[in-house]
Amino acid sequence: MSIKKILETPRQILRELSPADLSAICRVLQDKETMYAYEHAFSDEEVQAWLNNQLRRYREDGFGLWGVVLKESGELIGQCGLTWQSITDRRVVEVGYLFERAYWHQGFATEAAIACKKYAFNVLGYSEVFSIIRDNNFASQKVALRNGMHECGILVKHYHGMEMPHIIFRVERNKNQ
């Protein structure tokens, strides 16, 4: 099975995930510190459902969270991509990202998120993209700001029996993107 490359940045290749990526995805989703904004590390079943959902998104939506691979080593270090999300009564395209803790604070998420924003604008033709980020996830909020986004609202998500406030970030396409 051929894995579809989506885009490339100076240090990374973003490509579709495959079933062979399960162990790398587990390193991210089963790390309690990495998943603090979700309030729990994922079980084996939740990781498999997550991967299955990305594969479904590729088929049905034409995009999803893609695997982020370091060019230098070929190692899968996280996920970044585009997904459909709901904001009140509206469906929007979101730039989302999750990386292994060992790769935090090195600019990988920002580099990938900027590339995904540009892909949404220049390849898919969207006029705006969003990032919906938990209110306690300050590092991800900084990535959204570096991606040219601005805070435009609050959304409370209900997840695992909890109310989780999220900040909505948005950027519109302009001639420079």
Long-range contacts (C-beta under 8 A, 24 or more apart in sequence): 4-58, 6-63, 6-66, 6-81, 6-119, 7-115, 7-116, 7-119, 8-71, 8-115, 9-111, 9-112, 9-114, 9-115, 10-111, 11-70, 11-71, 11-72, 11-108, 11-111, 12-68, 12-69, 12-70, 12-71, 12-108, 12-111, 12-112, 12-115, 13-68, 13-69, 13-71, 14-66, 14-67, 14-68, 14-69, 14-80, 14-81, 14-112, 14-115, 14-116, 15-66, 15-67, 15-69, 16-54, 16-58, 16-64, 16-66, 16-67, 17-51, 17-54, 17-55, 17-64, 17-65, 17-66, 17-67, 17-79, 19-51, 19-55, 21-51, 21-67, 21-76, 22-47, 22-48, 22-51, 24-67, 24-75, 24-76, 24-77, 25-50, 25-51, 25-76, 25-79, 27-100, 28-78, 28-79, 28-98, 28-99, 28-100, 29-98, 31-100, 31-101, 33-101, 34-98, 34-99, 34-100, 34-101, 36-136, 36-137, 37-133, 37-134, 37-136, 37-137, 37-140, 37-164, 38-159, 38-160, 39-159, 39-160, 39-162, 39-164, 40-160, 54-79, 57-83, 57-84, 62-124, 63-124, 65-96, 65-98, 68-99, 68-108, 68-112, 77-102, 77-103, 77-108, 78-103, 78-108, 78-109, 78-112, 80-109, 80-112, 80-113, 80-115, 80-116, 81-116, 82-116, 82-119, 82-120, 82-124, 82-129, 85-130, 85-132, 87-130, 87-132, 87-153, 87-155, 87-168, 88-155, 92-128, 92-129, 92-130, 93-120, 93-124, 93-126, 93-128, 93-129, 93-130, 94-129, 94-130, 94-131, 94-132, 95-120, 95-129, 95-130, 95-131, 95-144, 95-147, 96-131, 97-140, 97-143, 104-139, 105-139, 109-139, 109-140, 109-143, 110-143, 110-146, 110-147, 113-143, 113-144, 113-146, 113-147, 114-146, 114-147, 114-148, 117-147, 117-148, 117-171, 117-177, 118-177, 121-173, 121-177, 122-177, 126-173, 127-172, 127-173, 128-170, 128-171, 128-172, 128-173, 129-170, 129-171, 130-168, 130-169, 130-170, 131-168, 131-169, 132-166, 132-167, 132-168, 132-169, 133-166, 133-167, 133-169, 134-164, 134-165, 134-166, 134-167, 135-164, 135-165, 135-166, 135-167, 141-167, 141-169, 144-169, 145-169, 147-171, 148-177
